[in-house]
Amino acid sequence: MHGIEALFHDEPVAVYDAVHPHWRDELLFFAGGRFMRGAGGCAGRYVLQDGLLTLFWDDWAPEALEKNGSGFSRGPFSLTPAAGSRQLPFPESVS
């Protein structure tokens, strides 16, 4: 299942508030290793391993963020758990 299909068929395992230099949105993470922006619709797959979250966007270059407290960040790109959401598991990879 990919992108928008996952949003309508699966519940996300975690939701993070994302602040990116070019946008702000929620990132929804699904158990099958897919993620997508809540409003923007951009999607991809993610790998979480050894404290590093790598987002492999379907239409953009990959971005790697490091564990930072309860969230992830790299430069001006940060993810913080949305209120009431579970955090992504550690240190498993979900790829």
C-alpha positions in Angstrom: 0.0 0.0 0.0 1.4 3.4 -0.9 0.9 7.0 0.2 -2.6 8.2 0.1 -4.0 4.6 0.0 -2.4 4.0 3.4 -3.9 7.1 4.9 -7.4 5.8 4.0 -6.8 2.1 4.9 -4.4 2.1 7.9 -4.1 4.0 11.1 -0.7 5.7 11.5 1.5 4.1 14.2 2.9 7.6 15.0 2.2 11.2 14.0 4.8 13.9 14.2 4.5 17.7 13.8 7.1 18.6 11.2 8.8 22.0 10.7 10.8 22.0 7.4 12.4 25.1 5.8 9.8 25.0 3.0 6.7 23.7 4.9 4.9 22.8 8.1 2.7 19.8 8.4 2.1 16.5 10.1 4.0 13.5 9.1 2.0 10.2 9.4 4.1 7.0 9.9 2.6 3.6 9.0 3.6 0.2 10.2 4.5 -1.0 6.7 7.4 1.5 6.5 5.5 4.2 4.6 5.0 7.8 5.6 3.2 10.8 4.2 2.5 14.4 4.9 -0.9 14.9 6.4 -2.1 17.8 4.2 0.6 17.9 1.5 0.1 14.4 0.3 3.9 13.9 -0.4 4.9 10.4 0.7 7.7 7.9 0.8 9.2 5.1 2.9 11.2 5.5 6.1 13.9 3.5 7.8 14.6 3.9 11.5 17.9 2.4 12.7 20.4 3.3 15.3 18.8 6.6 16.3 18.7 7.7 12.6 15.4 8.3 10.8 15.8 8.4 7.1 12.9 9.6 4.9 13.1 8.3 1.4 10.6 10.6 -0.3 8.9 9.3 -3.5 9.5 12.6 -5.3 12.4 14.3 -3.4 15.9 13.5 -2.2 16.2 11.4 1.0 16.6 13.3 4.3 18.2 11.8 7.4 17.3 13.1 10.9 18.9 12.2 14.2 17.1 11.3 17.4 16.8 14.5 19.5 14.9 14.0 22.8 11.5 12.7 21.9 11.8 13.8 18.3 14.2 14.0 15.4 16.1 16.9 13.8 18.7 17.8 11.3 19.5 21.5 10.8 16.2 23.5 10.3 14.1 20.3 9.8 12.5 19.0 13.0 9.9 16.4 14.0 8.2 16.4 17.4 5.5 13.9 18.5 2.0 15.2 18.0 -0.1 15.6 21.1 -1.4 12.1 22.1 0.7 10.2 19.5 3.0 7.4 20.2 6.6 7.8 19.2 8.3 5.7 16.6 9.9 2.5 18.0 13.6 2.3 18.7 16.0 0.9 17.6 14.0 -1.3 15.1 14.1 -0.6 11.4 10.7 -0.8 9.7 11.9 -1.0 6.2 
